Amino acid sequence: MGYEFFQVGRDGAVGVAVMNRPPVNALSAALMGELAAVLDELEADEQVRAVLLTAGEDIRTRSAKFFCAGADIKEFGETFFTAGARETVKRGSDIVTRLQRFPKPVVVAINGNALGGGCELVMACHIRVLAAEAVLGQPEIRLGIIPGYGGTQRLPRLMGRGLALEYLLTGDNISPELALRTGLVNHVVPLEECVPTALGIARKLSEQAPLAVRYTIEAVNAGLDRGIDEGLEVELGCMAKVLATEDAIEGGLAFVQKRPPQFKGK
């Protein structure tokens, strides 16, 4: 089927999904809906045994300045903060969580900066290959909000509680060196090697016994995720509360208006 924001194809037994919503691949509601449909297609395709996710015009794209800059702040109208915020965020969070629980291994080639929801998206993938020229980060705190697609749950699980809290609370970027050292990513490679390296890993995974792969993913998730559902519910509750604050509205407006936010603690 055709998509507006994704190019989907196959490289042998590897399903390839390339995200392309210029200029920064912001996660709009429409894009997230398409991502869910892409996952449906790749899961149903019996010829696909592994998945490669990346960004750009196509798989040959060497670099997108942003793999994904996070949620589309322009969609955060004032009504978003006061009505239906929890349900809206939960829809996106559920789609991201589906990546983590996808029965086929998902390898992501992070060929540009992955921030906010973009960082949450890549953390949910099974294996992460990061371009040495790119950074990760959860800058939501600077907008007066918190991550809503699992960032408060997955970042501590991947890089440890103390470091995760530092970067969640400062909103600072996470360097490739730190991401690799803490296990936030599996590999850091030069930009031109990012997609080829990730594709090579996906090809290797596609050669493994499909049922053994599926049950390995299931077993690892079952062991590591004990309590994550409860954690995600807590995150959603906190996100809904913070989105109802004046500071959250001010943070979004300041971002759109390209000015420093004036937070009042209300």
C-alpha positions in Angstrom: 0.0 0.0 0.0 1.1 3.6 -0.5 2.1 5.9 2.3 2.6 9.7 2.5 5.4 9.6 5.1 7.0 6.2 4.6 8.7 4.3 1.8 8.3 0.6 2.5 10.0 -2.2 0.6 12.1 -5.3 0.9 15.8 -6.2 0.7 15.6 -10.0 0.5 14.0 -11.1 3.8 14.5 -7.6 5.4 11.5 -5.3 5.4 12.7 -1.7 4.9 10.8 1.3 6.3 12.1 4.7 5.5 10.5 7.7 7.3 10.3 10.9 5.4 8.4 13.9 6.6 10.7 16.9 5.9 12.2 18.9 7.3 12.6 17.1 10.7 10.4 14.1 10.5 8.2 15.4 13.3 5.8 12.8 14.7 2.4 14.1 13.7 -0.7 12.1 14.4 -0.9 11.2 10.7 2.7 9.9 10.7 2.1 7.8 13.8 -1.0 6.4 12.2 1.1 5.4 9.2 3.7 3.9 11.3 1.1 1.6 12.8 0.0 0.6 9.3 3.6 0.0 8.3 4.0 -2.3 11.2 0.8 -4.1 10.3 2.1 -4.7 6.8 5.6 -5.9 7.8 4.2 -8.2 10.5 1.8 -9.8 8.0 4.4 -10.2 5.3 5.6 -13.8 5.7 8.7 -13.0 3.5 9.9 -10.5 6.0 12.0 -11.9 8.8 13.7 -8.7 10.1 13.0 -5.0 9.8 15.3 -2.0 9.1 13.9 1.4 10.1 15.7 4.6 9.0 14.9 8.2 7.8 15.4 10.1 4.5 14.0 10.0 1.0 15.0 6.4 0.5 17.4 3.8 1.8 20.3 5.4 -0.1 19.9 8.6 1.8 23.2 9.2 3.5 22.0 11.7 6.0 18.9 13.5 7.3 19.9 16.3 9.7 17.2 14.9 11.9 16.3 11.2 12.1 13.3 12.6 14.1 13.0 15.8 16.1 10.1 14.4 18.2 6.4 15.3 18.4 4.9 17.9 16.1 4.6 20.8 18.5 2.5 22.7 16.0 -0.3 20.2 16.7 -0.3 21.1 20.3 -3.2 23.6 20.2 -4.5 24.8 23.5 -7.3 22.3 23.5 -4.7 19.5 23.4 -3.6 20.5 26.9 -7.1 20.5 28.3 -9.1 17.8 26.5 -8.1 14.3 25.5 -4.4 14.7 26.2 -4.1 11.4 27.9 -5.8 9.5 25.1 -3.8 11.3 22.4 -0.5 10.5 24.1 -1.5 7.0 24.8 -2.2 6.3 21.1 1.4 7.3 20.3 2.9 5.5 23.3 1.1 2.3 22.3 2.5 2.4 18.8 6.0 3.0 20.1 5.6 0.1 22.6 4.5 -2.1 19.7 8.0 -1.7 18.2 9.5 -3.1 21.4 7.2 -6.0 21.3 7.4 -6.5 17.5 7.8 -10.3 16.8 10.5 -9.7 14.2 13.7 -7.9 15.1 13.8 -4.2 14.3 17.1 -2.6 13.6 17.2 1.2 13.4 19.8 3.2 11.5 19.8 6.6 13.3 21.3 8.7 10.5 20.4 12.0 12.1 19.5 13.6 15.5 16.8 11.7 17.4 15.2 13.9 20.0 12.1 13.7 22.2 9.7 11.3 20.6 12.4 10.4 18.1 14.6 9.2 20.9 11.7 7.3 22.4 11.1 5.7 19.0 14.6 4.4 18.6 14.8 3.2 22.2 11.9 0.9 21.5 13.7 -0.8 18.6 15.7 -3.9 19.3 19.1 -2.9 17.9 20.3 0.6 17.4 23.0 1.9 15.1 23.9 5.5 15.6 25.8 7.8 13.2 28.8 9.4 14.9 27.6 12.8 13.7 24.2 12.5 15.4 23.0 12.9 19.0 20.1 11.6 21.1 18.1 13.4 23.7 14.9 14.0 25.7 14.5 17.8 25.8 10.8 17.8 26.9 11.7 19.3 30.2 12.6 22.6 28.4 9.0 22.8 27.1 7.6 22.3 30.6 6.5 18.8 29.9 7.8 15.2 30.2 8.4 12.4 27.7 5.1 10.6 26.9 6.2 7.7 24.6 8.1 5.7 27.3 11.1 7.9 27.7 10.9 8.0 31.5 10.8 4.2 31.5 13.1 3.0 28.8 16.0 5.5 29.2 16.7 4.4 32.9 16.5 0.7 31.8 19.0 1.3 29.0 21.6 3.7 30.5 20.9 3.5 34.3 18.9 5.6 36.7 21.4 8.3 37.6 22.4 9.2 34.1 18.9 8.9 32.8 17.6 11.3 35.4 20.4 13.8 34.6 19.5 13.9 30.9 15.7 13.8 31.5 15.9 16.7 33.9 18.4 18.9 32.0 17.2 18.1 28.5 20.8 18.0 27.4 21.9 16.0 24.3 23.4 12.6 24.8 26.6 12.2 22.9 27.3 9.1 20.6 30.2 8.2 22.9 28.1 8.2 26.1 25.2 6.4 24.2 27.6 3.6 23.2 29.3 3.3 26.6 26.1 3.0 28.5 24.3 0.7 26.1 21.8 3.2 24.8 23.0 2.2 21.3 24.6 -1.0 20.0 27.0 0.6 17.5 28.3 4.0 16.6 29.7 4.3 13.1 30.6 7.1 10.6 27.5 8.5 8.9 28.2 6.9 5.6 28.3 3.5 7.3 25.1 3.9 9.4 22.5 2.5 7.0 24.8 -0.2 5.5 25.8 -1.4 9.0 22.2 -1.6 10.2 21.1 -3.3 7.0 23.9 -5.9 7.4 22.8 -6.7 11.0 19.2 -7.0 9.8 20.2 -9.4 7.0 22.1 -11.5 9.5 19.1 -11.6 11.8 16.8 -12.5 8.9 18.8 -15.7 8.4 17.9 -17.0 11.9 15.0 -19.4 12.7 11.9 -17.1 12.7 10.2 -18.8 15.7 13.4 -18.9 17.8 13.8 -15.2 17.1 10.2 -14.4 18.0 10.4 -16.3 21.2 13.7 -14.8 22.2 12.3 -11.3 21.8 9.2 -12.4 23.8 11.3 -13.9 26.6 13.6 -10.9 26.9 10.7 -8.5 27.0 8.9 -10.7 29.6 12.0 -10.6 31.8 12.9 -6.9 31.4 9.4 -5.5 31.2 8.0 -6.7 34.4 6.5 -3.5 35.8 7.0 -1.4 32.6 3.2 -1.5 31.9 2.6 0.0 35.3 5.4 2.5 34.7 3.9 3.5 31.4 0.6 4.1 33.1 2.3 6.3 35.7 4.0 8.2 32.9 0.8 8.7 31.1 -0.9 10.0 34.3 2.0 12.4 34.9 2.0 13.6 31.3 -1.8 14.3 31.4 -1.3 16.3 34.6 1.6 18.3 33.3 -0.2 19.0 30.0 -3.0 20.7 32.0 -0.5 23.3 33.4 0.0 26.8 32.2 3.7 26.1 32.0 3.1 23.4 29.4 1.1 25.7 27.2 3.7 28.4 27.6 6.5 26.0 26.6 4.7 25.0 23.4 3.9 28.6 22.5 7.5 29.8 23.2 8.8 27.0 21.0 6.6 27.9 18.1 7.3 31.6 18.6 11.0 31.0 18.8 11.5 32.7 22.2 12.6 31.6 25.7 9.7 30.2 27.8 8.6 32.1 30.9 7.7 29.3 33.3 5.6 30.2 36.5 5.2 26.9 38.2 1.5 26.9 37.5 
